[in-house]
Amino acid sequence: MKRKALIITSFVLIFSLAACNTATTVNLPDSTAPNATATESSAAPAAPATPEASEKPATGASELAAPSLETLQAAYENIYEQVLPSVVSIEVSATVTESAPSLPEFPFGFNLPEENNQGEDQNGNQQQYQETGAGSGFVWDTEGHIVTNNHVVDGMDSIRVRFADGTSADAEVIGQDAASDLAVLKVDLPASQLTPIQVADSTQVKVGQLVVAIGNPFRLNSSMSTGIVSGLGRSLALESDSQATSTYTIPDVIQTDAAINPGNSGGVLVDIEGRLIGVTSAIESPVRANSGVGYVIPSIIVSKIVPFLIKDGSYQQPYIGITGTDLTAEIAQAMNLDAATRGALIIDVNPATPAEKAGLQGSDKTVKIDGQDRRLGGDVIIAVDGNAINDFEDLTAYLARYANVGQTLNLTYLRNGKENQVSLTLAARPGSASTNKSASSPWLGLSGMSMNDEIAQAMGLKNTPAGVLVQQIQSGSPADKAGLRGSYKPYELNGEQVLIGGDIITALDGTSVASMNELASALSAYKAGDKVELSIIRDGKQTKLTVTLAERPQK
């Protein structure tokens, strides 16, 4: 019997940055003189009297650290003063009428509503109420364009933008891209009142680099938090609610430990020069607050997509038309390749796509690797336009950073161990220009997390299968109707509560899946109404279930 999970954790509980952190977020005053530089900090304490020649001067750690701390503090103050005029808070609302109102399903758990009951009919069947939320954004140019996350403004009736100096204005949405979670608003204000943010090249960002986040967490306007870049090249799977598998995945995402909380969505992450390196968008946390793992859409993707949103109102995501996986050492050896060979192994080539037209081939063999069925034998992409591709993430990141629809790419690939080259012209991802992802995305209705050795041991499994441990299943969803089982037993993993005991999905129609991202990628080849076969492990035994995909429910 399927159990309802009480605690959602791991990758799928990525709350919209309308959802994020508490630890170091501080509301700073409108304080010191503008444009103060790091060299204009307070004078260092007076040096002690010169000791006698026979004495060694004391060099306490605090004395050595003080000037550095003062310099750092002055730098942070300067960043805040420089960036603050470019950052806005966003208030949104929508009127909803339904027969049995419930908490809204904003993306990633985006802010709970402030309900304003407008009554119901004589039979008590209809009720109207107001959903409200808050987010952040930033000034893109002097023409009144404001950039934010799509999930902050999608479906909203009213949008109000407020600047740090108290100026406020109504805004309209002029461009949206659900696949990148970006949107552009337009306000009617003179150029003299608009301070565009400076933009850095996010490809130059390094792990360990100091960063600053500024936004509107918990409706605390103009709040600043600090941290470092914790990781690069992450993938962010977008979901319309916390229990639905999505087909939208943002590659090349920046991870930070700077505090991000509900309301930070659409805000800025800047470097120590006050330049934008990304848009704060989501967190990974078992609760609706900062856990030290925040996700940021990199500026190189923002800079590529925003001009299209301003000009056309939408963006067409470039599309090759393949599903694939990483070429690991084990798979390489099974394909009689050098174990050190790396690349993106093609699993399937979708019909009538650039990949099919270019003659690329998918995998046609199934072998057991570590006790799991793996499809292999397909072409292995090892370079695009001369740039090395080490895994499937490299391929998607290259498309996200540099490629657009209609552009021709030169691919280098391996087939039967021999190196080949082919050119293909990118098409638009099906449905990518639509702002309504809910209606177009095939839907399973589950949340999950990747398996690891500790979880496998806790579940009494002899080996660690590569797969997705089902956490929650939404009632009435395709997964529910097919009889998939969610997890039910609490377990502490790395200091966080997760749930174990549910089904483990290892493949979809023969395509191996080891993460929610891979499951989403495999789903992208299907549409609502299609039947798919899930390979699962239940109570230690392998079995299969057939699931009929459905359209994602409307909000």
N, C-alpha and C positions, 0 to 999 in steps of 0.2 A: 504493500500500500504506500502511495506517495505521501511523504511528510512535508509539511510546510516549514521552511527554515525560519528561525527567529532572528538569526544574525546573518547578515550578508557580508562577505568579506572578499578579499583578493581582487583580481583584476576587474571583475565585472562590477564591483561596487565603486565605479568611478563616478563620483557625483559631479554635476555640472558645476563648473566653476561659478556658476552661481554658487558652488558649494566648496568651501575651503577653510583656513586655519586660525588658531588662536594664540599659539605660543609666543610669538615675538611681535605680533602686530601692534603698532602704537599709533595713536592719533597725535600727530605732531602739530604744534601751533604755527601760525603764519609768523615766522620769527625773524631771523636775522636779515641783514642787508642782502639784497639779491646779488647774484654773481660773485659771492665770496668764494675764494679759491682755497685749495688745501694749504697753501702757504700763508694764508691770512689767519691762521688759528691762534689761539691764545699763546702768550709767551711761555716758554718753559720755565719751571721753577729756578730761582737763583742758584747758581752753583755754590757749593759749600766752600768755605775758606780753604786755601791751598794748604795741604798737610805739610808737615815737616819733611825734609828730604829723606829722613830715615824711615818715614811711614809710607805704607802702600795705601793709595786712595781706595776707599770703599766704593764698590760698584754694585749696589743692590739691583735685583732684577726689576723692581718697580721703577727705579730711577731710569733704567735703560728703556723700559717699555713705555713710559709716559709720553715722550714726544711722538712715538709711533701711534699710540692710541689717540692722541689729540689730532694728529694729521688725518687718521681714519675718520674720526668723528666729524672733522671739518669737511672732509670729502663727502660723507653721507649727507650732511646738511646742504652742501652745495648741489648735490644730485637732486635732493628733494625740491629745492627752490627752482632749479632749472626745469625739471620735468613736470611739476605740479600743474602749471598752466595748461599743459597739453592733455591732462587726464580729466575725464568727466565721470560723474555718477549717472546712472540711468534708472529711472523708475518706469515700470510698465504695468499695464492692467488689461484685463479682458473680461467681458461679460459672458457668463456661461449659463445656459439653460439646460437642465437635465432632469430626469425623473427621480433620480436618487443621487444627489450630489455627494461626491466623495473627494478626498484629497486629490489634487491634480497630479498627472504623471508628466511633469516637466522633465526634460532631459537631465540625467544624472541626479535626480532629486532636487531640481532647481526650486528654490524658495517655496516654503509652504504659503498657502493663501491667507489673506485677511478677508474672511468671508463677510459679505454684505447681503444678507438674505432679503430678497425683494418679494417674498411671498410665494404662494402656490395657488393652483386653481381649487375649486370647491371640492374636488375629489382628492386633493393632495397629491396629484400626479406630476406637476411641474413646479420647479423651483428655480429662481434666477439668483445668481450671486456673482460677486466680483472676485476674480483671481488677481492678485497683485504680486509683483516680484521686483527685485532690484539687481542691478549688475553694474558693470563698468565699461568704459570705452576710452578712446583717445582721438585727438584731432589729427587728421591725415593731411589736410591742406588748408589753404586760406579760402577755399570756395565753400566751406561749410560741411565737408564730408567727415563723418565720425565712424571709426571702425570699432566693432564689437564682436562678440560671439553670436552666431546665428541662434543658438538655443536661448539666448537672453530675450530676443525680440520676436522669434517665430510665433505667429498666431496671435500676437498682441494687438488690441484695438487702440491703445493709447500709449505713446512713448514720450517721456519728458527727460531732457538732458540738462544737467546742472554742472556748471563750471566751479572751480575752486574759489573764484572771486564772488560767488553768489549769483552770477548771471544764469538764467535758465531759459530754455526755449523748447517748444514742441518740435519733435523730429518725425520724419517719415522714413520708412525703409525703402531704399532705391535699388538694393542689390543683396542677394542672398546666395550662399552656396552651402548646402547641408553637408556635403562630403568633406569640406574643410572646416566646417563649423565657423564660418566667417560671414559677417553681414556688414553692409555700409548704410549709415543713416545720413540724412541731410537736414541741416538746420539753417535757418535764415538769419544770419548774423553778419555784420561787416567784417571784412578781412582784418581790420585793426584789433578785433576782439578774439582772434583765433591764432593760436600758437601751435603750429604743426610739430609733431615729435620728430626728432632726428632718428634715422634708421641705420643700424649697423648690419654688417654681413654676418649672419648667424653661422655660416660655415666656418668662420674663424674662431668660434667659441670653443673654449677648452674646459674639460672637467676640472673642478677646483676653482674656477674663476668666480670672483665676487660678483653678486648680482643684487638688485633691489627690485622689489615688487611694490607697485602703488595702485590702489584701487579703492573699492567701496565695500569692504567686508562687513556683513551684518548691518548695512546701511550706515557705517561709520565712515563718512566721506573723507577723502584725502588721507587715507591711512597708508603707512609705509612699513614694510618688513624687509629684512635682509637675509642673505644666505649665500649659498654657492651653487654652481652648476654641479649636480650630482651624477648626471649621466647624459649620454647623447645617443641618438639613433633609436629611441624608443618608438613603439607603435601604440597608437591610441584608438581603440575600437569605440566608435560612437554608437550610442543606443538611445532610443526614444524614451525608454524607461529602464529601470534597473533590473528588469527580468526578461529582457528580450534580446536575442542575438541579432546583431545588425550586420549590414553588408558594407558599411562605411568604415574605413580604417585610415587614419592619418599617419603617414610614416615620418621619419626624421624628427620626431618630437624631442624636445629638451626636457630633462628631468631636473627639478630643483627642490631644495629643502627650505627655500624662503616661504614664510607662512602664507598660505592661501586658504580662504574661507568662503562661505556662501556670500555672494555679492562681488567677489573678485573677478568673476567671469568677464572676459573682455578687457580686463585691465592690462597693464604693461609689466614686462620684466625688462629691466635696462641694465647696461653694464656700468662700470664706474665712471664713464664719461657721459652718462645720462642718455645713451642711445638705445633705441629699441632693439632687443634681440629676440623678442617673442611676445605672444599674447597668452596670458594666463587663462587656462581653459578647463582643467579638471584635476581632481586628486584621486589617489587610491587610498581608501580608508574604510575601516569598519564602522565609522560613525560619520555624521555630517559635519566634520571639522578637520582641521589640518592634522596630518599624521607625519608630515615631513617628506611626503612623496607627492609632488605637484607636477603637472604636465603642461607644457607651454608650446604653442604652435610657433615654429621658428619664423623669423622675420623674412627669410628668403622665400618661403611659401606665401607669406602675407603680401610681400612686395610683388609677387607674380600675379596673384589672384585679384587683389583689390582694384587695380586699374580696369579689369574686365567687369567687375561688379559695378563700378562707376559708369562705365561706358555702355554695357549691355544689360545690366541688371541681373546677370547670372554668369556662371562659369561652366564650361564643358571640360570635364576631367579627361585627360589623355588616356587612351585605352589600347592595349596590345591584344588582349583577348586570350589570356592564358591563366591557368591556375598552376601553382607550383610549390616547391619547398626548397630548403637548403640542401646543397650537396655536401653531406657530411663525409667523414673519413670512411665510415662503415658502408655507406651507399656507394661511394666512389670505388671501394674495393670490390663490392658486389657487381659493379659495372665494368670491372677490369680496367679501372683508371688508377693512376697514382693516388695513393691515400692522401697526399697533400693537395690534390686538386680541389679547388673550391669554385662555386658558382651557383646559379639558380636553375634547379632541375625542373623542367616542364613536366607537369603531371597530365594536364588536359589542355587541348587547344579548342577553343569555342568556334563553332561554325560561323562562316561569313565575317570573320574578323581579320585585322591586319596580320595576325600571326598565321592564320590559315592561308591567307593569300600569299604570304611570303614562303610558305612551304615548311614551316616549323612543325615538329612532330612531338606528340606527347608520349607518356610512358605506356608500354604495352606488355610489361611483365610484372608479375607479383612474386616476391621472395620473402622469406622470413628473416628478419634481422632482430636479434634479441627477443625472439619469440613473438614478434609482431609482423603482420603482413605489411609489406612496403611495396608500393608501385615504383618501378624504375625502368630505365631503358630509353627515356625520352632525351631530347636535346638538352644540353646544359649551356646556358648563356654565361659566358665568362667575361664579356666586355661590351660596353655600349659607347659608341663614338670614341673608342680608344680608352675609355675609363674602366678600370677593373671592376668586375662584379664578383664579390666573394660569397654572397648569399642572396636570398630572395628579397630581403629588406633593402639591400643595396640597389636592386633593380627598381623597386617601388619608390625609394628615396630619390633616385635619379629622375624618374618621371615627375615626381612632385616638385623637385627643385627647378628643373631646367626645360621640361618638355611641354608642348602645347599641341592641341589638335591641329592636324595638317602638316606637322613637322615630320621630316624624314630622319629616321635613326639608322645607324649602321651597327648591326649586331654581329659579334663574334661568338660562335657557339661550337660545342663539341658534339659530334654524332659518331657513335661507334669508335670513339677514341680519336677521331680525326677533326682537326680544326677547320671550320668553314666560316664564311661571312655572307651576310644577306642584308639588304636594305628593306625597310618597311615604313609606311606612312601611317602615323597615328590617327585613329578615329576617336570619336567621342564615346565615353563610357555610356552605355544605355541608361537613360534617365538621369544623367549627371547634371543637366541644366534645369531640372525640376527642383523647385523649392519644397515640394511635398514628398519627403522621403518616406513618410508613413505609408502612403498608398502604394509605393512602388517596390518596397523592400520585402523579399520573402522572409517569413517569420517563423521561428521555432517556439519562442516563448520560454526561454530558460536562461539561467545564469550559471557560470561555471568557473573553474580555475584549473590551471595546469597541474598535472601530477608531479610528485617528486618522491625521492626515496623515503623520506620521513613519513609522508602520508601513506605511501604504499605499505610500509611496515606497520603503521597504526591500524590499517585496514586488514592486516593479516595476509597480505599478498606476498608470494614467494619472490616475484620479480617486480620491477617498477615499469608498468606499461606507459608508453607515450600516449597521452590522451587528455581529455577534458573531464574532470570530476564534476558532475552536475551538482550545483548547490541548491538552486530554487527552481521551481516549475510554476509558471503562471496558470491559474485555474482556467480551464476551457481552451487552452492554447493547443497547437498541434502536438507539442511534446506531451502534454497532459493526455490528450486523446489517444496518443500512440502507446501510452503506458510507461513512459520513462519515469524513473524514480529519482527524486531529489535526495540530498543528504540530510541527516537528522541528528547525528551524534556530535556534540560540541568537542572540539579538540584545540589545544593551544599550540599554535605554530609561530615561532619567532616572536613570541609575546602577544600575538593576536589570536582571537577566537575564530576558528573556521569550523565548517561542518564537514563530516566525512560519512561514508557509508552508502552514498548514492551510486548510481550508474556511472561508468566511465566510458565516454564516447571515444573510440579510437579511429574511426573512419566514417566518411560520408560517401556513399556510392563508390567505395574502394579507394577514395582519396584520404590518405592518412592525415589526422588532425591531432596536434599536440598542444594546442592553445586555443583560446577564444578567437584570436586573430586568424589562425588557420581555419577554424570552423567558419568564420565569417567569409573568408576568402573562398572557401569551397562552396558556400551558399550563393555567392555572387553569380554563379553560372545558371541559377535556377530562377523560376518565377512562382508566384502564388498559384496553387493548384497542382504543381508538380509533386510527384511522389519520390521520396529519397529513402535509401536504405542506410540505416545507422548501424555500424558495428559497435557493440558495447560489451563491457565486462560487468557482470552482475553477480555479486557474491562469489567472486573469483572465477566465474565461468563465462566463456565467450558465447554470445548470442547475437541475434540481429533483430531489428525492429524496422517496420516500414512507417514512415511519417508523411502525411500529406501537408505540404506547406500552405500557409495562408497569408493573406495580406495583413500587415501590421495594423492593429486597431487604431482608429482616429482618436485624438485626445478628447 
